[in-house]
Amino acid sequence: MRISSTGLFAFRPQLLASLRGYTLRKFTQDAMAGLTVGIVALSLCIGLGIASGVTPQAGLYTGVIGGFLVSALGGTRVQIGGPAGAFVGLVALVTARYGFSNLLICTMLAGVMMFLMGACRLGSLIRFIPQPVTMGFTCGIAITIVSTQIRALLGLHLPGAEPAEFLPKMLALAGSLNTLEWRTLGVGIFCMALIKLWPPRWSQRIPGSIVAVVAGTLLVWLLGWRQVETIGSRFHGIPQGLPAFAWPDFDWHSLDWLLAPAFTIAVLGSIESLLSAVVADGLTGDRHNSNQELMGQGIANFVVPLFGGIPVTGVLARTATNIRNGAATPMAGIIHAGFLLAVLLVAAPLASSVPLVTLAAVLIIVAIRMGEWQEFQLLRRKPLGDSAVFLTTFALTVMVDLTTAVQIGMVMAGVLFIKRVADTTEVRAMAREGESGDTHVPELPNDVVIYRVFGALLFGAADKLEPLLRRTGGDVRVIILHVAAVHAMDATALSLLEDLHERLRRHKKHLILCGPHTQPYVVMQRAGFLDRVGLDNVLPDLDQAAARARQLLHVPMEMPS
């Protein structure tokens, strides 16, 4: 594959353009922003790794390697990449069903898909994901994140492994409420209150989430509450040092059932990244390259699993923090990744003392803030179909899994779109004296009828041509089909037109097409339909169509007075 800066497979990271004219002042801005967002990302990377059903170091590895690659190879100046709350439920479910090794394979497959989407310039297609679907799974993901943190927040002890599915999880947690640890719950409430009450103007320098984690850790240590579970007691700490390269075990027989979750990771990662990039554009006045961003994200998702990491995406909260702290170029994201690497190399042993409940408090606040809860209040004001798509996607994300939710949500949205297109399509006979006075209709014999078609003639609306088929056996000898208001046609509608023409021909009757637009004209021409109708019977306006009808019926032309 040839890598170039123009055309198909164009590959030009934003970093290359940003480094032209790079100054010490910009580096200072990037360094301050990168360090700040690195501090914010530290607890989130560890917490999201745990919440996803893997290890805390997996989240850190993702922040280090994924964060570096997204900034170095992506298509935005200020995007921050790393593990995201959007993936928590999906990663936990894939890990529980197929194992960690197959999760790594899924992520690598998703990376290949994302890279190919960007290389083939499909980045703009993400905007065709309907808003009710994205809002539905965003709210569902928020509920899923909260559900994964209930055990840590309450300090519950389950007799076995925590189920990945929502309902079995809730039943298992409810059955273990008698093991609730009040000290743990108290620390969790304290940390959540601290994050909520932390002044926003202070958060630009010292994030409330870091303050809560540090304060919660000190509180547990000073009071000697050994009952409160920590990273060290659950995971035996975080290994110090660089992650090791390892190719995950792969069985070709598993490919069939890994493609669906891999595709979901690719779609979700693409949506999250590009939505974050769009918001970043609004905050900075910049314009991102969506195709390059997808290629950068694809490479990151292919490489990160080779070092034991989980799916990577652009993360809106960390990106916004990066922007608010003055980031100028992708170097800020690279510095953020460098900070996380320094923590991994130097301060990893200190993480053993961090209580899991402090990370749970951070993630619960993140989940509450990411949910589009106002959508539930707006349900009554929105069309019934959109509300049904939103609620179905939300419910399936929570109760089943994200893969099923996205698939069924997209199918429902597609059916809804088809119905709306069909509702806007209309076929009606034109009155002899004109149509509402705005369209001139020439004088015609009684055995000639004009039908005007409005809207798109697609498969959902093609049945509206059926009344024309029923007219072929009556006293009508010529049907003029006025299609000047038809802007699109598909194979189903074309098939019905061919059926109409064939029936008329068998009865020695005629079909005339009037004013076809470019797309319908090309469709009919390529199918050979215009040749079968006869180019003499394809006219640009009604006057010429009427003249052709008289000619076919051997009716003399009227002489002007």
ZICORWO-V239840 format. One record per pair of residues at least 12 apart in sequence whose ideal C-beta (glycine too) atoms are under 6 Angstrom apart, sorted by the first residue. I is the first residue (numbers start at 1). J is the second residue. If there is no record, write none. Layout:
[[I	J] [I	J]]
This chain:
[[9	119] [13	73] [14	75] [14	76] [14	77] [14	330] [15	72] [15	330] [18	77] [18	329] [18	330] [26	328] [29	326] [29	328] [30	327] [30	328] [30	329] [30	331] [30	332] [31	335] [33	322] [33	325] [33	326] [33	327] [33	332] [34	332] [34	335] [34	336] [35	339] [36	325] [37	80] [37	318] [37	321] [37	322] [37	336] [38	336] [38	339] [38	340] [39	210] [40	207] [40	321] [41	63] [41	82] [41	318] [43	209] [43	213] [43	362] [45	59] [45	60] [45	63] [45	82] [45	83] [46	59] [47	359] [47	362] [47	363] [48	83] [51	88] [51	148] [51	363] [52	88] [52	91] [52	92] [52	310] [53	92] [53	95] [55	235] [56	231] [56	235] [56	238] [57	238] [57	239] [58	308] [58	309] [58	310] [59	83] [60	344] [61	243] [61	307] [61	308] [61	309] [62	82] [62	83] [62	304] [62	309] [62	310] [62	312] [63	82] [63	340] [64	337] [64	340] [64	341] [65	304] [65	307] [65	309] [66	81] [66	82] [66	300] [66	304] [66	312] [67	81] [67	82] [67	333] [67	336] [67	337] [68	334] [68	337] [69	299] [69	300] [70	296] [70	300] [71	330] [71	333] [71	334] [73	296] [73	299] [74	293] [74	296] [75	288] [75	289] [75	292] [75	293] [76	277] [76	280] [76	288] [76	293] [77	286] [77	329] [77	330] [78	280] [78	322] [78	323] [78	327] [79	277] [79	314] [79	319] [80	315] [80	318] [80	319] [80	322] [80	333] [81	312] [81	314] [82	315] [83	310] [84	272] [84	313] [84	315] [85	145] [85	366] [86	141] [86	268] [86	272] [87	311] [88	145] [89	144] [90	402] [91	310] [92	164] [93	164] [93	401] [94	106] [94	261] [96	164] [101	248] [101	249] [104	248] [104	305] [105	248] [105	250] [105	258] [106	258] [106	261] [106	262] [107	301] [107	305] [107	311] [108	302] [108	305] [109	262] [110	262] [110	265] [110	266] [110	301] [111	298] [111	301] [111	302] [113	266] [114	266] [114	270] [114	294] [114	297] [114	298] [115	295] [115	298] [117	294] [118	291] [118	294] [118	295] [119	295] [121	291] [123	290] [123	291] [123	294] [126	270] [126	271] [126	274] [129	271] [130	413] [132	386] [132	389] [132	390] [133	393] [133	409] [133	413] [135	372] [135	375] [135	390] [136	390] [136	393] [136	394] [137	393] [137	397] [137	405] [138	372] [139	371] [139	372] [139	394] [140	394] [140	397] [140	398] [142	367] [142	370] [142	371] [143	398] [145	363] [145	367] [146	364] [146	367] [147	169] [149	360] [149	363] [149	364] [150	173] [152	356] [152	357] [152	360] [153	188] [153	357] [153	360] [154	180] [154	185] [155	181] [155	184] [156	176] [156	179] [157	179] [158	172] [158	176] [166	398] [166	399] [181	227] [183	225] [183	227] [183	228] [184	228] [184	357] [187	216] [187	357] [188	357] [188	361] [191	212] [191	216] [191	358] [191	361] [192	361] [194	212] [195	208] [195	209] [195	212] [195	365] [209	362] [213	358] [216	355] [216	358] [217	353] [217	354] [220	355] [228	355] [229	356] [230	353] [230	355] [231	351] [231	352] [231	354] [232	352] [237	352] [238	348] [238	351] [240	348] [243	307] [243	308] [245	306] [260	403] [261	403] [264	402] [264	403] [264	406] [265	311] [269	313] [270	294] [272	313] [273	293] [273	297] [273	313] [273	314] [274	290] [276	314] [276	316] [276	319] [277	293] [279	316] [280	319] [283	323] [300	312] [385	416] [389	409] [389	412] [389	413] [393	405] [393	409] [396	408] [418	460] [421	456] [421	458] [421	460] [422	460] [422	461] [424	455] [425	455] [425	456] [425	461] [425	464] [426	454] [427	451] [427	453] [427	464] [429	451] [430	450] [430	452] [442	543] [442	546] [444	546] [445	555] [447	475] [447	476] [447	477] [448	478] [448	549] [449	476] [449	479] [450	480] [450	482] [451	481] [452	482] [453	483] [453	486] [454	485] [456	488] [457	486] [457	489] [457	493] [458	490] [459	490] [459	492] [462	492] [462	493] [462	496] [465	496] [468	500] [469	500] [472	503] [472	504] [477	509] [478	510] [478	549] [478	552] [479	511] [480	512] [480	514] [480	545] [481	513] [482	514] [483	516] [484	515] [486	520] [487	517] [488	519] [489	520] [489	523] [494	523] [494	527] [498	529] [501	533] [510	552] [511	533] [512	537] [512	545] [512	548] [513	538] [514	539] [514	542] [514	545] [515	540]]
